[in-house]
Amino acid sequence: MTKVVCPGSFDPVTNGHLDIIERSSHLFDEVVVAVLVNENKAGLFSIEERIEMLGEATSSLPNITVDSFQGLLVDFCRDRGIAAIVKGLRAVSDFDYELQMAQMNDRLSGVDTLFIPTSPAYSYLASSLVKEVAKGGGDVTGLVPNHVLARLNERFGR
């Protein structure tokens, strides 16, 4: 049984994230979506809210679980018997950064990293961009699941 992790901040989860998660769910027996707890960075949504939104967004995928982690991702993988890390790539700039992380994770633990190219429809999409547009009053319909859109509108007073 192959178990992988899709890590990220997911602040908030976007349709680009869900594209990678869903495609991973068709390739692997179990996919753990892991929300990074970074106490040095204040998010728009709490860790609990992100986990809840991810749970709702992935509820139709029976082999997906949602969890959170703090510290090194490779420790999370080792503790849970996770064989590999799955990362989505939007552009060459993502690859430059993610390759270094993959090589370090391999050196630290032997955990492999697999890259899945993002679907062209989401290649420009990032949580930070969604938050910026939503905060400025722009419409992010179709970029995030509807329940996330409702939370963004609520958070920004709409």
C-alpha positions as CSV (number, residue, x, y, z in Angstrom):
1,M,0.0,0.0,0.0
2,T,1.6,3.3,-1.1
3,K,1.0,6.2,1.2
4,V,2.1,9.7,0.2
5,V,1.8,13.2,1.6
6,C,0.7,16.5,-0.1
7,P,2.1,19.2,2.2
8,G,1.3,22.9,2.1
9,S,0.0,25.9,4.0
10,F,-3.3,25.8,2.2
11,D,-4.2,29.3,3.4
12,P,-6.7,28.9,1.8
13,V,-7.0,25.7,-0.3
14,T,-7.4,26.6,-4.0
15,N,-8.7,24.6,-7.0
16,G,-5.0,24.3,-8.0
17,H,-4.2,22.4,-4.7
18,L,-7.3,20.3,-5.2
19,D,-6.2,19.4,-8.8
20,I,-2.9,17.9,-7.4
21,I,-4.6,16.2,-4.5
22,E,-7.3,14.6,-6.6
23,R,-4.8,13.5,-9.3
24,S,-2.7,12.0,-6.5
25,S,-5.7,10.2,-5.1
26,H,-6.0,8.3,-8.4
27,L,-2.3,7.3,-8.3
28,F,-1.7,6.2,-4.7
29,D,-3.5,4.1,-2.2
30,E,-3.6,6.8,0.5
31,V,-2.9,10.5,0.3
32,V,-2.3,12.5,3.5
33,V,-2.9,16.2,3.0
34,A,-0.7,17.9,5.6
35,V,-1.1,21.5,6.7
36,L,2.1,23.1,7.8
37,V,2.0,24.7,11.2
38,N,4.3,27.7,11.0
39,E,4.1,29.7,14.3
40,N,6.3,32.4,12.8
41,K,3.7,33.3,10.2
42,A,0.2,34.5,10.9
43,G,-2.2,33.0,8.4
44,L,-5.6,34.4,7.2
45,F,-7.2,31.2,8.5
46,S,-6.3,29.1,11.6
47,I,-4.9,25.6,11.2
48,E,-8.2,24.2,12.3
49,E,-10.1,26.2,9.7
50,R,-7.8,25.1,7.0
51,I,-8.1,21.4,8.0
52,E,-11.9,21.8,8.1
53,M,-12.0,23.5,4.6
54,L,-9.7,20.8,3.2
55,G,-11.8,18.0,4.8
56,E,-14.9,19.4,3.1
57,A,-13.1,19.9,-0.2
58,T,-11.8,16.3,-0.3
59,S,-14.8,14.6,1.3
60,S,-15.7,12.8,-2.0
61,L,-12.2,11.2,-2.1
62,P,-12.2,8.2,0.2
63,N,-8.4,7.7,0.3
64,I,-7.7,11.2,1.5
65,T,-7.0,12.2,5.1
66,V,-6.2,15.6,6.4
67,D,-3.7,16.3,9.1
68,S,-1.2,18.9,10.3
69,F,2.5,18.9,11.1
70,Q,5.1,21.1,12.7
71,G,8.8,20.8,12.2
72,L,10.4,18.7,9.5
73,L,8.2,17.1,6.9
74,V,10.5,14.1,6.7
75,D,9.9,13.5,10.5
76,F,6.1,13.5,9.8
77,C,6.7,11.1,7.0
78,R,8.8,8.7,9.0
79,D,6.4,8.7,12.0
80,R,3.4,7.8,9.7
81,G,5.1,5.4,7.3
82,I,4.7,7.8,4.3
83,A,6.8,6.7,1.3
84,A,6.9,9.9,-0.7
85,I,6.1,13.6,-0.9
86,V,3.9,14.8,-3.8
87,K,4.4,18.4,-4.9
88,G,2.6,20.4,-7.6
89,L,4.7,22.5,-9.9
90,R,3.3,25.6,-11.6
91,A,6.4,27.0,-13.3
92,V,10.1,26.6,-13.6
93,S,10.6,28.9,-10.6
94,D,8.7,26.3,-8.5
95,F,11.0,23.6,-9.7
96,D,14.2,25.4,-8.7
97,Y,13.0,25.7,-5.1
98,E,11.3,22.4,-4.9
99,L,14.2,20.4,-6.3
100,Q,16.5,21.8,-3.5
101,M,13.9,20.8,-0.9
102,A,13.5,17.3,-2.5
103,Q,17.2,16.7,-2.5
104,M,17.5,17.8,1.2
105,N,14.6,15.6,2.2
106,D,16.2,12.7,0.4
107,R,19.5,13.3,2.2
108,L,17.8,13.6,5.6
109,S,15.6,10.6,5.3
110,G,15.5,8.9,2.0
111,V,12.0,10.0,1.4
112,D,11.4,10.6,-2.3
113,T,9.6,13.6,-3.8
114,L,7.4,13.3,-6.8
115,F,6.4,16.3,-8.9
116,I,3.1,16.7,-10.7
117,P,2.7,19.5,-13.1
118,T,-0.3,21.7,-12.4
119,S,-3.1,21.7,-14.9
120,P,-2.7,24.7,-17.2
121,A,-6.0,26.1,-15.9
122,Y,-4.4,26.7,-12.5
123,S,-0.8,27.4,-13.5
124,Y,-1.0,31.0,-12.2
125,L,-2.9,30.3,-9.1
126,A,-1.5,30.7,-5.6
127,S,-3.1,31.1,-2.2
128,S,-1.3,34.4,-1.7
129,L,-2.7,35.8,-4.9
130,V,-6.2,34.6,-4.1
131,K,-6.0,36.3,-0.7
132,E,-4.7,39.5,-2.3
133,V,-7.4,39.7,-4.9
134,A,-10.2,38.8,-2.4
135,K,-9.0,41.3,0.1
136,G,-9.0,44.0,-2.6
137,G,-12.6,43.2,-3.5
138,G,-11.9,41.1,-6.6
139,D,-14.0,38.0,-7.5
140,V,-12.2,34.7,-6.9
141,T,-15.1,32.6,-7.9
142,G,-13.9,29.4,-9.7
143,L,-10.4,29.7,-8.1
144,V,-11.4,28.2,-4.8
145,P,-14.2,25.8,-3.8
146,N,-17.5,27.5,-3.0
147,H,-17.3,26.9,0.7
148,V,-13.9,28.5,0.8
149,L,-15.2,31.5,-1.3
150,A,-17.9,32.0,1.3
151,R,-15.3,32.0,4.1
152,L,-13.1,34.5,2.2
153,N,-16.1,36.8,1.6
154,E,-17.0,36.5,5.3
155,R,-13.4,37.2,6.4
156,F,-13.2,40.3,4.2
157,G,-16.6,41.6,5.3
158,R,-18.7,40.8,2.2
